Amino acid sequence: MKTHQLKTDGLTQQVLDAGPDDGSAPLVLLIHGFPELGISWRAQVAALAKAGHRAVAPDMRGYGGTDKPFETGSYTILHLVGDMVDLVRALGHQSCTVVGHDWGAPVAWHCALMRPDVFTAVAGLSVPFQPRRASGPPTPAMAAISKRLGRGELYMNQFQAPDAHHIFEADVATGLRKGFYSYDGATPDGRQSTGFIAPGHDFLSEVPDDATLPPWMSEDHFAEYVAAFTASGFKGPIDWYRCLDLNWALTAFLQGRKIAQPSMFMVGERDPVRHYAGQHEAGLKDWLTDLRSQTVLPGTGHWLQQERPDEVNAALIAFLRSL
């Protein structure tokens, strides 16, 4: 397993890479979400390489060792998919299987939607495929849902503010610790986040100050995250959220389109994302026409590839062998 940088189309990307690099092994791309890095896939990179694949986990645009454009409009879904298309080329391949977790899942789903010739199979973790809403962009719809439920403001709406990233940068270690804790499967009921923020609070102020690192997160591993986000900041990662409505405007050409490639989906039983995206799980088979497995991992929270690496590795390898 090695970490190195590749020059792609207008971007330098840092990747975690293992397996044959001579083109002889099928490629698997592993796309992380917020607030993570390519290192969140270490267990999968090792297991997939051992199973005969080339496994590559990039730091995504705005994260870690990859370039961080300043303009908010440089973080649209078109940019994120384009980065992955050219990463495949830079790695010496013409096609691959794409796997995404959290924000990486929508990127993976859109890779499959936009370039089925490149991304010939797709797996999503935590965030199910969500078809484009013909009735309008997402942030007004999310605000309306929050108001109807009376549960406060959904954090994704709060993240639209131009200074939303400042709460994480004020104390990087505390921000990351609270973020991991509030979405972890070992966190007790009542202390997990629901995604909805009470009036007068923000994403971090709602999390107890005595939040601890999850059981799977070592101090050394946590220090890697703290060092990376201290150096890079959080503006780029939060800009992904600020492009939600722009993404909707840019993807009218995908309206009603289904994913025909082989696919799979996994989610933790106690993943807080299910509070606001879980309704899409029931209809997955209608949009993923070759859905080969849909799994709920008991007792697991949001960080399932790190909380339950053995189960995730086994499921991914079984899926890859079915192709």
HELIX and SHEET records of a PDB file:
HELIX    1   1 GLY A   38  TRP A   41  5                                   4    
HELIX    2   2 ARG A   42  LYS A   50  1                                   9    
HELIX    3   3 THR A   72  TYR A   75  5                                   4    
HELIX    4   4 ILE A   77  ALA A   90  1                                  14    
HELIX    5   5 GLY A  104  MET A  114  1                                  11    
HELIX    6   6 PRO A  138  LEU A  149  1                                  12    
HELIX    7   7 TYR A  155  GLN A  158  1                                   4    
HELIX    8   8 HIS A  166  GLU A  169  1                                   4    
HELIX    9   9 VAL A  172  SER A  182  1                                  11    
HELIX   10  10 GLU A  219  SER A  232  1                                  14    
HELIX   11  11 LYS A  235  ARG A  242  1                                   8    
HELIX   12  12 LEU A  244  LEU A  250  1                                   7    
HELIX   13  13 ALA A  252  LEU A  254  5                                   3    
HELIX   14  14 ARG A  274  ALA A  277  1                                   4    
HELIX   15  15 GLY A  278  HIS A  280  5                                   3    
HELIX   16  16 LEU A  284  TRP A  287  1                                   4    
HELIX   17  17 LEU A  304  GLU A  307  1                                   4    
HELIX   18  18 PRO A  309  ARG A  321  1                                  13    
SHEET    1   A 8 LYS A   2  THR A   8  0                                        
SHEET    2   A 8 LEU A  11  ALA A  18 -1                                        
SHEET    3   A 8 ARG A  54  PRO A  58 -1                                        
SHEET    4   A 8 LEU A  27  ILE A  31  1                                        
SHEET    5   A 8 CYS A  96  HIS A 101  1                                        
SHEET    6   A 8 PHE A 119  LEU A 125  1                                        
SHEET    7   A 8 ILE A 259  GLY A 268  1                                        
SHEET    8   A 8 LEU A 288  LEU A 297  1                                        
SHEET    1   B 2 GLU A 153  LEU A 154  0                                        
SHEET    2   B 2 PHE A 196  ILE A 197 -1                                        
END                                                                             
